Amino acid sequence: MLALLTRMSDRLPAPLQRRATPERLALLAQFLSFGCVGTIGFLMDVTTVYALKGWLGLYGAGMVAYVVASTGNWAINRAWTFRGKHRESAHVQWARFMVFNLFGLVLNRGAYILLVTFSAFCAEYPVYAVAAGAIAGMGVNFILSRNLVFRRG
């Protein structure tokens, strides 16, 4: 992804080319990779909500789905987005990921709960509430993951 962004930056107007430093391009590539992983997590999240909502209700299914999707996101981010940034064992890093992403959880599941509670449409079609929650928590989760979970070793 970084190679593609670098090639694309060569086609920018000169003032923008100067702003497209290697460090900024690397950060953008990392954020885009994080977003791709987040899309996979979104699919895991939605699938789990729909699979469990009849059994656990929307709130219980939403919480289980968050853990499933977060664990999947952690594993894929560890292998791809933040490859080689393993300071500790997988179990410790997973726990750090889950703890530091509690801030994102508040935004993510806060939006989800508000929408399924107060919007009949979102209660009927929870995919929209899951999407809103994912968008609400993405930026915070990226910053915390990059700076506190997947630090350079």
N, CA, C and O atoms as a GROMACS GRO file, in nm:
protein
  612
    1MET      N    1   0.083  -0.119   0.000
    1MET     CA    2   0.000   0.000   0.000
    1MET      C    3   0.088   0.125   0.000
    1MET      O    4   0.056   0.224  -0.066
    2LEU      N    5   0.198   0.120   0.074
    2LEU     CA    6   0.288   0.235   0.079
    2LEU      C    7   0.347   0.264  -0.058
    2LEU      O    8   0.360   0.380  -0.097
    3ALA      N    9   0.382   0.159  -0.132
    3ALA     CA   10   0.438   0.179  -0.268
    3ALA      C   11   0.335   0.246  -0.358
    3ALA      O   12   0.370   0.335  -0.437
    4LEU      N   13   0.210   0.205  -0.348
    4LEU     CA   14   0.105   0.267  -0.429
    4LEU      C   15   0.087   0.414  -0.392
    4LEU      O   16   0.074   0.499  -0.480
    5LEU      N   17   0.085   0.444  -0.264
    5LEU     CA   18   0.071   0.583  -0.220
    5LEU      C   19   0.190   0.668  -0.264
    5LEU      O   20   0.173   0.784  -0.301
    6THR      N   21   0.308   0.611  -0.261
    6THR     CA   22   0.428   0.683  -0.304
    6THR      C   23   0.419   0.715  -0.453
    6THR      O   24   0.448   0.827  -0.494
    7ARG      N   25   0.378   0.617  -0.533
    7ARG     CA   26   0.362   0.641  -0.677
    7ARG      C   27   0.255   0.746  -0.704
    7ARG      O   28   0.272   0.831  -0.791
    8MET      N   29   0.146   0.740  -0.629
    8MET     CA   30   0.038   0.837  -0.647
    8MET      C   31   0.083   0.977  -0.606
    8MET      O   32   0.041   1.076  -0.667
    9SER      N   33   0.167   0.987  -0.505
    9SER     CA   34   0.211   1.118  -0.458
    9SER      C   35   0.297   1.189  -0.562
    9SER      O   36   0.303   1.312  -0.564
   10ASP      N   37   0.364   1.114  -0.649
   10ASP     CA   38   0.444   1.173  -0.756
   10ASP      C   39   0.358   1.248  -0.858
   10ASP      O   40   0.409   1.330  -0.934
   11ARG      N   41   0.229   1.221  -0.859
   11ARG     CA   42   0.138   1.284  -0.955
   11ARG      C   43   0.065   1.404  -0.894
   11ARG      O   44  -0.016   1.469  -0.961
   12LEU      N   45   0.093   1.434  -0.769
   12LEU     CA   46   0.029   1.549  -0.704
   12LEU      C   47   0.092   1.679  -0.751
   12LEU      O   48   0.207   1.679  -0.796
   13PRO      N   49   0.021   1.789  -0.741
   13PRO     CA   50   0.083   1.920  -0.768
   13PRO      C   51   0.201   1.942  -0.672
   13PRO      O   52   0.202   1.891  -0.560
   14ALA      N   53   0.298   2.018  -0.717
   14ALA     CA   54   0.422   2.039  -0.642
   14ALA      C   55   0.399   2.078  -0.496
   14ALA      O   56   0.464   2.020  -0.408
   15PRO      N   57   0.310   2.173  -0.465
   15PRO     CA   58   0.292   2.208  -0.322
   15PRO      C   59   0.245   2.088  -0.238
   15PRO      O   60   0.285   2.075  -0.122
   16LEU      N   61   0.162   2.004  -0.295
   16LEU     CA   62   0.115   1.886  -0.220
   16LEU      C   63   0.222   1.778  -0.214
   16LEU      O   64   0.229   1.704  -0.116
   17GLN      N   65   0.305   1.769  -0.318
   17GLN     CA   66   0.414   1.671  -0.316
   17GLN      C   67   0.508   1.697  -0.199
   17GLN      O   68   0.556   1.604  -0.135
   18ARG      N   69   0.535   1.824  -0.171
   18ARG     CA   70   0.624   1.857  -0.059
   18ARG      C   71   0.564   1.814   0.074
   18ARG      O   72   0.637   1.778   0.167
   19ARG      N   73   0.433   1.816   0.085
   19ARG     CA   74   0.366   1.774   0.209
   19ARG      C   75   0.358   1.622   0.221
   19ARG      O   76   0.341   1.570   0.332
   20ALA      N   77   0.369   1.552   0.111
   20ALA     CA   78   0.360   1.406   0.110
   20ALA      C   79   0.495   1.345   0.145
   20ALA      O   80   0.559   1.280   0.061
   21THR      N   81   0.538   1.366   0.266
   21THR     CA   82   0.667   1.314   0.312
   21THR      C   83   0.658   1.162   0.330
   21THR      O   84   0.548   1.108   0.345
   22PRO      N   85   0.770   1.094   0.329
   22PRO     CA   86   0.767   0.949   0.352
   22PRO      C   87   0.699   0.912   0.484
   22PRO      O   88   0.629   0.811   0.491
   23GLU      N   89   0.720   0.992   0.587
   23GLU     CA   90   0.658   0.963   0.717
   23GLU      C   91   0.506   0.975   0.709
   23GLU      O   92   0.434   0.890   0.763
   24ARG      N   93   0.457   1.079   0.643
   24ARG     CA   94   0.312   1.097   0.629
   24ARG      C   95   0.251   0.988   0.541
   24ARG      O   96   0.142   0.938   0.570
   25LEU      N   97   0.320   0.952   0.436
   25LEU     CA   98   0.270   0.845   0.350
   25LEU      C   99   0.266   0.712   0.425
   25LEU      O  100   0.172   0.634   0.408
   26ALA      N  101   0.367   0.686   0.506
   26ALA     CA  102   0.369   0.563   0.586
   26ALA      C  103   0.253   0.561   0.686
   26ALA      O  104   0.189   0.458   0.705
   27LEU      N  105   0.227   0.674   0.749
   27LEU     CA  106   0.115   0.684   0.843
   27LEU      C  107  -0.018   0.663   0.771
   27LEU      O  108  -0.105   0.592   0.821
   28LEU      N  109  -0.034   0.724   0.654
   28LEU     CA  110  -0.156   0.707   0.577
   28LEU      C  111  -0.173   0.561   0.534
   28LEU      O  112  -0.284   0.507   0.541
   29ALA      N  113  -0.066   0.498   0.490
   29ALA     CA  114  -0.074   0.356   0.450
   29ALA      C  115  -0.115   0.270   0.569
   29ALA      O  116  -0.196   0.178   0.555
   30GLN      N  117  -0.060   0.300   0.686
   30GLN     CA  118  -0.094   0.225   0.806
   30GLN      C  119  -0.241   0.246   0.843
   30GLN      O  120  -0.310   0.151   0.880
   31PHE      N  121  -0.288   0.370   0.833
   31PHE     CA  122  -0.428   0.400   0.864
   31PHE      C  123  -0.522   0.329   0.765
   31PHE      O  124  -0.625   0.275   0.806
   32LEU      N  125  -0.487   0.330   0.637
   32LEU     CA  126  -0.570   0.261   0.537
   32LEU      C  127  -0.572   0.110   0.561
   32LEU      O  128  -0.676   0.046   0.545
   33SER      N  129  -0.458   0.053   0.599
   33SER     CA  130  -0.454  -0.090   0.633
   33SER      C  131  -0.542  -0.117   0.754
   33SER      O  132  -0.617  -0.214   0.756
   34PHE      N  133  -0.533  -0.030   0.854
   34PHE     CA  134  -0.616  -0.041   0.973
   34PHE      C  135  -0.764  -0.035   0.934
   34PHE      O  136  -0.846  -0.109   0.989
   35GLY      N  137  -0.798   0.052   0.841
   35GLY     CA  138  -0.936   0.062   0.793
   35GLY      C  139  -0.982  -0.063   0.720
   35GLY      O  140  -1.096  -0.106   0.735
   36CYS      N  141  -0.893  -0.123   0.640
   36CYS     CA  142  -0.927  -0.249   0.572
   36CYS      C  143  -0.954  -0.359   0.674
   36CYS      O  144  -1.049  -0.436   0.661
   37VAL      N  145  -0.870  -0.366   0.775
   37VAL     CA  146  -0.890  -0.464   0.882
   37VAL      C  147  -1.021  -0.434   0.954
   37VAL      O  148  -1.096  -0.525   0.989
   38GLY      N  149  -1.047  -0.307   0.976
   38GLY     CA  150  -1.173  -0.267   1.040
   38GLY      C  151  -1.294  -0.310   0.960
   38GLY      O  152  -1.398  -0.344   1.018
   39THR      N  153  -1.283  -0.310   0.829
   39THR     CA  154  -1.393  -0.356   0.744
   39THR      C  155  -1.419  -0.505   0.766
   39THR      O  156  -1.534  -0.549   0.772
   40ILE      N  157  -1.313  -0.581   0.778
   40ILE     CA  158  -1.327  -0.724   0.809
   40ILE      C  159  -1.390  -0.740   0.947
   40ILE      O  160  -1.478  -0.824   0.966
   41GLY      N  161  -1.345  -0.658   1.043
   41GLY     CA  162  -1.403  -0.662   1.177
   41GLY      C  163  -1.551  -0.625   1.175
   41GLY      O  164  -1.631  -0.684   1.248
   42PHE      N  165  -1.586  -0.527   1.092
   42PHE     CA  166  -1.726  -0.489   1.078
   42PHE      C  167  -1.810  -0.608   1.031
   42PHE      O  168  -1.919  -0.632   1.083
   43LEU      N  169  -1.758  -0.682   0.935
   43LEU     CA  170  -1.831  -0.800   0.886
   43LEU      C  171  -1.844  -0.906   0.994
   43LEU      O  172  -1.949  -0.970   1.007
   44MET      N  173  -1.738  -0.927   1.073
   44MET     CA  174  -1.746  -1.021   1.185
   44MET      C  175  -1.849  -0.973   1.288
   44MET      O  176  -1.927  -1.052   1.341
   45ASP      N  177  -1.849  -0.843   1.314
   45ASP     CA  178  -1.939  -0.781   1.410
   45ASP      C  179  -2.084  -0.801   1.368
   45ASP      O  180  -2.166  -0.850   1.446
   46VAL      N  181  -2.115  -0.764   1.245
   46VAL     CA  182  -2.253  -0.774   1.194
   46VAL      C  183  -2.299  -0.920   1.192
   46VAL      O  184  -2.411  -0.951   1.234
   47THR      N  185  -2.213  -1.008   1.144
   47THR     CA  186  -2.248  -1.150   1.138
   47THR      C  187  -2.281  -1.204   1.277
   47THR      O  188  -2.378  -1.278   1.294
   48THR      N  189  -2.200  -1.167   1.375
   48THR     CA  190  -2.223  -1.214   1.511
   48THR      C  191  -2.352  -1.156   1.569
   48THR      O  192  -2.428  -1.228   1.633
   49VAL      N  193  -2.376  -1.027   1.547
   49VAL     CA  194  -2.501  -0.966   1.596
   49VAL      C  195  -2.622  -1.038   1.538
   49VAL      O  196  -2.713  -1.076   1.612
   50TYR      N  197  -2.622  -1.058   1.408
   50TYR     CA  198  -2.737  -1.123   1.346
   50TYR      C  199  -2.751  -1.269   1.390
   50TYR      O  200  -2.862  -1.319   1.403
   51ALA      N  201  -2.639  -1.336   1.412
   51ALA     CA  202  -2.644  -1.476   1.453
   51ALA      C  203  -2.697  -1.491   1.596
   51ALA      O  204  -2.763  -1.590   1.628
   52LEU      N  205  -2.667  -1.394   1.682
   52LEU     CA  206  -2.699  -1.408   1.824
   52LEU      C  207  -2.816  -1.324   1.873
   52LEU      O  208  -2.861  -1.343   1.986
   53LYS      N  209  -2.868  -1.232   1.792
   53LYS     CA  210  -2.970  -1.140   1.843
   53LYS      C  211  -3.098  -1.211   1.886
   53LYS      O  212  -3.164  -1.166   1.980
   54GLY      N  213  -3.133  -1.319   1.822
   54GLY     CA  214  -3.252  -1.394   1.862
   54GLY      C  215  -3.234  -1.465   1.995
   54GLY      O  216  -3.330  -1.488   2.068
   55TRP      N  217  -3.112  -1.500   2.026
   55TRP     CA  218  -3.081  -1.575   2.148
   55TRP      C  219  -3.045  -1.483   2.264
   55TRP      O  220  -3.090  -1.505   2.377
   56LEU      N  221  -2.964  -1.379   2.238
   56LEU     CA  222  -2.915  -1.291   2.344
   56LEU      C  223  -2.980  -1.153   2.345
   56LEU      O  224  -2.957  -1.075   2.437
   57GLY      N  225  -3.061  -1.122   2.244
   57GLY     CA  226  -3.115  -0.988   2.229
   57GLY      C  227  -3.010  -0.897   2.165
   57GLY      O  228  -2.894  -0.935   2.150
   58LEU      N  229  -3.053  -0.778   2.128
   58LEU     CA  230  -2.962  -0.687   2.059
   58LEU      C  231  -2.846  -0.641   2.145
   58LEU      O  232  -2.734  -0.625   2.095
   59TYR      N  233  -2.869  -0.620   2.274
   59TYR     CA  234  -2.761  -0.570   2.360
   59TYR      C  235  -2.657  -0.679   2.388
   59TYR      O  236  -2.537  -0.654   2.376
   60GLY      N  237  -2.702  -0.797   2.425
   60GLY     CA  238  -2.609  -0.907   2.450
   60GLY      C  239  -2.533  -0.947   2.325
   60GLY      O  240  -2.412  -0.969   2.330
   61ALA      N  241  -2.605  -0.955   2.214
   61ALA     CA  242  -2.539  -0.990   2.087
   61ALA      C  243  -2.437  -0.884   2.049
   61ALA      O  244  -2.330  -0.916   1.997
   62GLY      N  245  -2.470  -0.757   2.074
   62GLY     CA  246  -2.377  -0.649   2.043
   62GLY      C  247  -2.249  -0.656   2.124
   62GLY      O  248  -2.141  -0.627   2.072
   63MET      N  249  -2.260  -0.695   2.251
   63MET     CA  250  -2.139  -0.704   2.334
   63MET      C  251  -2.052  -0.823   2.294
   63MET      O  252  -1.930  -0.812   2.285
   64VAL      N  253  -2.116  -0.938   2.271
   64VAL     CA  254  -2.039  -1.055   2.226
   64VAL      C  255  -1.974  -1.025   2.091
   64VAL      O  256  -1.858  -1.059   2.069
   65ALA      N  257  -2.048  -0.961   2.002
   65ALA     CA  258  -1.995  -0.928   1.870
   65ALA      C  259  -1.875  -0.835   1.879
   65ALA      O  260  -1.780  -0.848   1.801
   66TYR      N  261  -1.877  -0.743   1.974
   66TYR     CA  262  -1.764  -0.653   1.990
   66TYR      C  263  -1.638  -0.731   2.027
   66TYR      O  264  -1.530  -0.705   1.972
   67VAL      N  265  -1.650  -0.826   2.118
   67VAL     CA  266  -1.533  -0.905   2.159
   67VAL      C  267  -1.484  -0.990   2.042
   67VAL      O  268  -1.363  -0.999   2.018
   68VAL      N  269  -1.576  -1.052   1.969
   68VAL     CA  270  -1.537  -1.134   1.853
   68VAL      C  271  -1.464  -1.048   1.749
   68VAL      O  272  -1.356  -1.084   1.703
   69ALA      N  273  -1.525  -0.935   1.713
   69ALA     CA  274  -1.466  -0.848   1.610
   69ALA      C  275  -1.334  -0.788   1.657
   69ALA      O  276  -1.239  -0.779   1.580
   70SER      N  277  -1.328  -0.746   1.782
   70SER     CA  278  -1.203  -0.688   1.835
   70SER      C  279  -1.090  -0.789   1.835
   70SER      O  280  -0.977  -0.756   1.800
   71THR      N  281  -1.120  -0.911   1.873
   71THR     CA  282  -1.018  -1.015   1.873
   71THR      C  283  -0.971  -1.043   1.730
   71THR      O  284  -0.851  -1.058   1.706
   72GLY      N  285  -1.064  -1.050   1.638
   72GLY     CA  286  -1.026  -1.069   1.497
   72GLY      C  287  -0.943  -0.953   1.445
   72GLY      O  288  -0.844  -0.973   1.376
   73ASN      N  289  -0.984  -0.831   1.479
   73ASN     CA  290  -0.908  -0.713   1.436
   73ASN      C  291  -0.768  -0.713   1.494
   73ASN      O  292  -0.671  -0.683   1.425
   74TRP      N  293  -0.757  -0.748   1.620
   74TRP     CA  294  -0.624  -0.753   1.684
   74TRP      C  295  -0.535  -0.852   1.608
   74TRP      O  296  -0.420  -0.820   1.576
   75ALA      N  297  -0.586  -0.971   1.582
   75ALA     CA  298  -0.504  -1.074   1.517
   75ALA      C  299  -0.460  -1.030   1.377
   75ALA      O  300  -0.344  -1.049   1.340
   76ILE      N  301  -0.551  -0.972   1.300
   76ILE     CA  302  -0.515  -0.930   1.163
   76ILE      C  303  -0.423  -0.809   1.167
   76ILE      O  304  -0.328  -0.801   1.088
   77ASN      N  305  -0.449  -0.714   1.256
   77ASN     CA  306  -0.360  -0.598   1.268
   77ASN      C  307  -0.221  -0.641   1.312
   77ASN      O  308  -0.121  -0.586   1.265
   78ARG      N  309  -0.213  -0.738   1.401
   78ARG     CA  310  -0.084  -0.788   1.448
   78ARG      C  311  -0.006  -0.849   1.331
   78ARG      O  312   0.115  -0.832   1.320
   79ALA      N  313  -0.078  -0.923   1.244
   79ALA     CA  314  -0.012  -0.992   1.134
   79ALA      C  315   0.015  -0.902   1.014
   79ALA      O  316   0.106  -0.929   0.937
   80TRP      N  317  -0.063  -0.794   0.997
   80TRP     CA  318  -0.051  -0.715   0.874
   80TRP      C  319  -0.020  -0.568   0.901
   80TRP      O  320   0.089  -0.521   0.868
   81THR      N  321  -0.112  -0.496   0.959
   81THR     CA  322  -0.095  -0.351   0.975
   81THR      C  323   0.027  -0.315   1.058
   81THR      O  324   0.103  -0.226   1.021
   82PHE      N  325   0.045  -0.384   1.169
   82PHE     CA  326   0.155  -0.353   1.261
   82PHE      C  327   0.254  -0.468   1.268
   82PHE      O  328   0.311  -0.496   1.374
   83ARG      N  329   0.274  -0.536   1.157
   83ARG     CA  330   0.365  -0.650   1.150
   83ARG      C  331   0.503  -0.611   1.204
   83ARG      O  332   0.557  -0.506   1.170
   84GLY      N  333   0.558  -0.698   1.288
   84GLY     CA  334   0.692  -0.676   1.340
   84GLY      C  335   0.698  -0.585   1.462
   84GLY      O  336   0.807  -0.554   1.510
   85LYS      N  337   0.584  -0.542   1.512
   85LYS     CA  338   0.583  -0.453   1.629
   85LYS      C  339   0.532  -0.531   1.751
   85LYS      O  340   0.432  -0.494   1.813
   86HIS      N  341   0.603  -0.638   1.782
   86HIS     CA  342   0.562  -0.728   1.890
   86HIS      C  343   0.660  -0.717   2.005
   86HIS      O  344   0.764  -0.782   2.005
   87ARG      N  345   0.627  -0.636   2.102
   87ARG     CA  346   0.713  -0.620   2.219
   87ARG      C  347   0.688  -0.728   2.322
   87ARG      O  348   0.775  -0.757   2.404
   88GLU      N  349   0.571  -0.787   2.320
   88GLU     CA  350   0.534  -0.884   2.422
   88GLU      C  351   0.463  -1.003   2.358
   88GLU      O  352   0.442  -1.007   2.237
   89SER      N  353   0.429  -1.099   2.441
   89SER     CA  354   0.361  -1.218   2.390
   89SER      C  355   0.224  -1.181   2.334
   89SER      O  356   0.170  -1.075   2.362
   90ALA      N  357   0.172  -1.271   2.254
   90ALA     CA  358   0.041  -1.248   2.192
   90ALA      C  359  -0.067  -1.227   2.297
   90ALA      O  360  -0.152  -1.140   2.282
   91HIS      N  361  -0.066  -1.306   2.403
   91HIS     CA  362  -0.170  -1.294   2.506
   91HIS      C  363  -0.165  -1.159   2.576
   91HIS      O  364  -0.268  -1.096   2.601
   92VAL      N  365  -0.046  -1.114   2.606
   92VAL     CA  366  -0.031  -0.984   2.672
   92VAL      C  367  -0.072  -0.873   2.577
   92VAL      O  368  -0.140  -0.778   2.617
   93GLN      N  369  -0.030  -0.883   2.452
   93GLN     CA  370  -0.065  -0.779   2.356
   93GLN      C  371  -0.217  -0.776   2.331
   93GLN      O  372  -0.275  -0.669   2.319
   94TRP      N  373  -0.280  -0.893   2.323
   94TRP     CA  374  -0.425  -0.898   2.306
   94TRP      C  375  -0.493  -0.828   2.423
   94TRP      O  376  -0.586  -0.750   2.404
   95ALA      N  377  -0.447  -0.856   2.544
   95ALA     CA  378  -0.506  -0.793   2.663
   95ALA      C  379  -0.486  -0.641   2.658
   95ALA      O  380  -0.577  -0.565   2.691
   96ARG      N  381  -0.366  -0.597   2.618
   96ARG     CA  382  -0.341  -0.453   2.605
   96ARG      C  383  -0.436  -0.391   2.501
   96ARG      O  384  -0.491  -0.284   2.523
   97PHE      N  385  -0.453  -0.461   2.389
   97PHE     CA  386  -0.542  -0.414   2.284
   97PHE      C  387  -0.684  -0.398   2.338
   97PHE      O  388  -0.749  -0.295   2.315
   98MET      N  389  -0.732  -0.498   2.409
   98MET     CA  390  -0.869  -0.493   2.462
   98MET      C  391  -0.884  -0.382   2.567
   98MET      O  392  -0.985  -0.312   2.568
   99VAL      N  393  -0.785  -0.365   2.653
   99VAL     CA  394  -0.793  -0.262   2.757
   99VAL      C  395  -0.787  -0.123   2.695
   99VAL      O  396  -0.871  -0.038   2.724
  100PHE      N  397  -0.688  -0.098   2.609
  100PHE     CA  398  -0.676   0.036   2.552
  100PHE      C  399  -0.790   0.070   2.456
  100PHE      O  400  -0.823   0.187   2.437
  101ASN      N  401  -0.849  -0.032   2.396
  101ASN     CA  402  -0.961  -0.006   2.307
  101ASN      C  403  -1.094   0.006   2.380
  101ASN      O  404  -1.199   0.016   2.316
  102LEU      N  405  -1.091   0.005   2.513
  102LEU     CA  406  -1.213   0.031   2.589
  102LEU      C  407  -1.265   0.172   2.561
  102LEU      O  408  -1.386   0.196   2.564
  103PHE      N  409  -1.174   0.265   2.533
  103PHE     CA  410  -1.216   0.401   2.496
  103PHE      C  411  -1.296   0.397   2.365
  103PHE      O  412  -1.399   0.462   2.352
  104GLY      N  413  -1.246   0.320   2.270
  104GLY     CA  414  -1.318   0.303   2.144
  104GLY      C  415  -1.448   0.226   2.166
  104GLY      O  416  -1.548   0.250   2.098
  105LEU      N  417  -1.445   0.132   2.262
  105LEU     CA  418  -1.566   0.057   2.295
  105LEU      C  419  -1.678   0.150   2.340
  105LEU      O  420  -1.793   0.134   2.300
  106VAL      N  421  -1.643   0.246   2.423
  106VAL     CA  422  -1.744   0.340   2.472
  106VAL      C  423  -1.808   0.414   2.354
  106VAL      O  424  -1.930   0.429   2.348
  107LEU      N  425  -1.726   0.461   2.261
  107LEU     CA  426  -1.779   0.530   2.144
  107LEU      C  427  -1.856   0.434   2.053
  107LEU      O  428  -1.966   0.463   2.009
  108ASN      N  429  -1.795   0.317   2.027
  108ASN     CA  430  -1.852   0.220   1.936
  108ASN      C  431  -1.986   0.168   1.987
  108ASN      O  432  -2.089   0.184   1.922
  109ARG      N  433  -1.984   0.106   2.103
  109ARG     CA  434  -2.107   0.047   2.154
  109ARG      C  435  -2.203   0.151   2.211
  109ARG      O  436  -2.323   0.126   2.222
  110GLY      N  437  -2.150   0.268   2.247
  110GLY     CA  438  -2.238   0.377   2.287
  110GLY      C  439  -2.328   0.418   2.172
  110GLY      O  440  -2.449   0.433   2.188
  111ALA      N  441  -2.269   0.437   2.055
  111ALA     CA  442  -2.347   0.472   1.936
  111ALA      C  443  -2.443   0.359   1.900
  111ALA      O  444  -2.560   0.383   1.868
  112TYR      N  445  -2.394   0.236   1.907
  112TYR     CA  446  -2.478   0.119   1.877
  112TYR      C  447  -2.600   0.113   1.970
  112TYR      O  448  -2.713   0.100   1.924
  113ILE      N  449  -2.576   0.123   2.101
  113ILE     CA  450  -2.684   0.113   2.198
  113ILE      C  451  -2.784   0.227   2.182
  113ILE      O  452  -2.905   0.205   2.186
  114LEU      N  453  -2.734   0.348   2.163
  114LEU     CA  454  -2.826   0.461   2.142
  114LEU      C  455  -2.915   0.439   2.020
  114LEU      O  456  -3.035   0.465   2.023
  115LEU      N  457  -2.854   0.390   1.912
  115LEU     CA  458  -2.931   0.372   1.789
  115LEU      C  459  -3.032   0.258   1.799
  115LEU      O  460  -3.146   0.273   1.754
  116VAL      N  461  -2.993   0.143   1.856
  116VAL     CA  462  -3.090   0.033   1.864
  116VAL      C  463  -3.197   0.061   1.968
  116VAL      O  464  -3.305   0.002   1.963
  117THR      N  465  -3.169   0.151   2.064
  117THR     CA  466  -3.267   0.186   2.166
  117THR      C  467  -3.367   0.289   2.114
  117THR      O  468  -3.487   0.275   2.137
  118PHE      N  469  -3.318   0.391   2.045
  118PHE     CA  470  -3.403   0.503   2.008
  118PHE      C  471  -3.444   0.508   1.861
  118PHE      O  472  -3.521   0.596   1.822
  119SER      N  473  -3.394   0.418   1.780
  119SER     CA  474  -3.431   0.416   1.639
  119SER      C  475  -3.492   0.280   1.606
  119SER      O  476  -3.424   0.178   1.607
  120ALA      N  477  -3.621   0.281   1.577
  120ALA     CA  478  -3.688   0.157   1.539
  120ALA      C  479  -3.624   0.097   1.414
  120ALA      O  480  -3.615  -0.026   1.401
  121PHE      N  481  -3.579   0.182   1.323
  121PHE     CA  482  -3.513   0.136   1.201
  121PHE      C  483  -3.386   0.058   1.236
  121PHE      O  484  -3.362  -0.050   1.182
  122CYS      N  485  -3.304   0.113   1.325
  122CYS     CA  486  -3.178   0.046   1.363
  122CYS      C  487  -3.204  -0.078   1.447
  122CYS      O  488  -3.126  -0.174   1.442
  123ALA      N  489  -3.311  -0.079   1.523
  123ALA     CA  490  -3.346  -0.200   1.598
  123ALA      C  491  -3.387  -0.311   1.501
  123ALA      O  492  -3.358  -0.428   1.525
  124GLU      N  493  -3.455  -0.273   1.393
  124GLU     CA  494  -3.497  -0.370   1.292
  124GLU      C  495  -3.379  -0.413   1.204
  124GLU      O  496  -3.370  -0.530   1.165
  125TYR      N  497  -3.290  -0.319   1.173
  125TYR     CA  498  -3.173  -0.344   1.087
  125TYR      C  499  -3.047  -0.300   1.161
  125TYR      O  500  -2.992  -0.193   1.132
  126PRO      N  501  -2.999  -0.380   1.256
  126PRO     CA  502  -2.885  -0.338   1.339
  126PRO      C  503  -2.754  -0.318   1.264
  126PRO      O  504  -2.659  -0.265   1.321
  127VAL      N  505  -2.746  -0.359   1.139
  127VAL     CA  506  -2.625  -0.337   1.061
  127VAL      C  507  -2.590  -0.188   1.060
  127VAL      O  508  -2.472  -0.152   1.062
  128TYR      N  509  -2.690  -0.101   1.056
  128TYR     CA  510  -2.665   0.043   1.054
  128TYR      C  511  -2.610   0.093   1.187
  128TYR      O  512  -2.524   0.181   1.190
  129ALA      N  513  -2.658   0.037   1.295
  129ALA     CA  514  -2.606   0.074   1.427
  129ALA      C  515  -2.463   0.025   1.445
  129ALA      O  516  -2.380   0.095   1.503
  130VAL      N  517  -2.434  -0.095   1.394
  130VAL     CA  518  -2.297  -0.149   1.400
  130VAL      C  519  -2.204  -0.060   1.319
  130VAL      O  520  -2.093  -0.029   1.363
  131ALA      N  521  -2.247  -0.019   1.200
  131ALA     CA  522  -2.164   0.067   1.114
  131ALA      C  523  -2.137   0.202   1.181
  131ALA      O  524  -2.023   0.249   1.181
  132ALA      N  525  -2.239   0.262   1.238
  132ALA     CA  526  -2.221   0.391   1.306
  132ALA      C  527  -2.123   0.378   1.423
  132ALA      O  528  -2.039   0.465   1.445
  133GLY      N  529  -2.135   0.269   1.497
  133GLY     CA  530  -2.043   0.246   1.608
  133GLY      C  531  -1.900   0.226   1.561
  133GLY      O  532  -1.806   0.278   1.622
  134ALA      N  533  -1.882   0.152   1.454
  134ALA     CA  534  -1.748   0.128   1.400
  134ALA      C  535  -1.682   0.258   1.358
  134ALA      O  536  -1.564   0.281   1.385
  135ILE      N  537  -1.758   0.342   1.291
  135ILE     CA  538  -1.705   0.472   1.247
  135ILE      C  539  -1.673   0.560   1.368
  135ILE      O  540  -1.571   0.630   1.370
  136ALA      N  541  -1.760   0.557   1.468
  136ALA     CA  542  -1.739   0.641   1.587
  136ALA      C  543  -1.610   0.604   1.661
  136ALA      O  544  -1.542   0.693   1.713
  137GLY      N  545  -1.575   0.476   1.665
  137GLY     CA  546  -1.458   0.435   1.741
  137GLY      C  547  -1.329   0.420   1.663
  137GLY      O  548  -1.223   0.401   1.724
  138MET      N  549  -1.332   0.429   1.531
  138MET     CA  550  -1.215   0.396   1.449
  138MET      C  551  -1.094   0.484   1.476
  138MET      O  552  -0.984   0.433   1.497
  139GLY      N  553  -1.111   0.613   1.476
  139GLY     CA  554  -0.997   0.703   1.495
  139GLY      C  555  -0.929   0.684   1.629
  139GLY      O  556  -0.806   0.676   1.637
  140VAL      N  557  -1.009   0.675   1.735
  140VAL     CA  558  -0.953   0.654   1.869
  140VAL      C  559  -0.881   0.520   1.875
  140VAL      O  560  -0.770   0.512   1.929
  141ASN      N  561  -0.942   0.416   1.819
  141ASN     CA  562  -0.878   0.285   1.822
  141ASN      C  563  -0.747   0.284   1.744
  141ASN      O  564  -0.651   0.218   1.785
  142PHE      N  565  -0.741   0.355   1.631
  142PHE     CA  566  -0.616   0.359   1.554
  142PHE      C  567  -0.506   0.427   1.635
  142PHE      O  568  -0.395   0.375   1.644
  143ILE      N  569  -0.535   0.542   1.691
  143ILE     CA  570  -0.434   0.616   1.768
  143ILE      C  571  -0.386   0.534   1.887
  143ILE      O  572  -0.265   0.525   1.910
  144LEU      N  573  -0.478   0.475   1.962
  144LEU     CA  574  -0.438   0.396   2.078
  144LEU      C  575  -0.362   0.270   2.037
  144LEU      O  576  -0.263   0.234   2.100
  145SER      N  577  -0.408   0.204   1.932
  145SER     CA  578  -0.339   0.083   1.886
  145SER      C  579  -0.198   0.116   1.839
  145SER      O  580  -0.103   0.045   1.873
  146ARG      N  581  -0.184   0.220   1.762
  146ARG     CA  582  -0.055   0.258   1.706
  146ARG      C  583   0.044   0.301   1.813
  146ARG      O  584   0.162   0.266   1.809
  147ASN      N  585  -0.005   0.378   1.910
  147ASN     CA  586   0.086   0.437   2.009
  147ASN      C  587   0.102   0.357   2.138
  147ASN      O  588   0.204   0.369   2.205
  148LEU      N  589   0.004   0.274   2.173
  148LEU     CA  590   0.011   0.206   2.302
  148LEU      C  591   0.012   0.053   2.294
  148LEU      O  592   0.059  -0.012   2.387
  149VAL      N  593  -0.039  -0.004   2.187
  149VAL     CA  594  -0.047  -0.149   2.177
  149VAL      C  595   0.064  -0.203   2.087
  149VAL      O  596   0.141  -0.289   2.128
  150PHE      N  597   0.071  -0.153   1.965
  150PHE     CA  598   0.168  -0.204   1.867
  150PHE      C  599   0.285  -0.107   1.858
  150PHE      O  600   0.310  -0.048   1.753
  151ARG      N  601   0.355  -0.092   1.967
  151ARG     CA  602   0.471  -0.002   1.970
  151ARG      C  603   0.591  -0.073   1.913
  151ARG      O  604   0.600  -0.196   1.912
  152ARG      N  605   0.684   0.007   1.866
  152ARG     CA  606   0.808  -0.053   1.815
  152ARG      C  607   0.880  -0.126   1.926
  152ARG      O  608   0.889  -0.078   2.039
  153GLY      N  609   0.930  -0.243   1.890
  153GLY     CA  610   1.000  -0.325   1.988
  153GLY      C  611   1.146  -0.303   1.993
  153GLY      O  612   1.216  -0.367   2.072
   0.00000   0.00000   0.00000
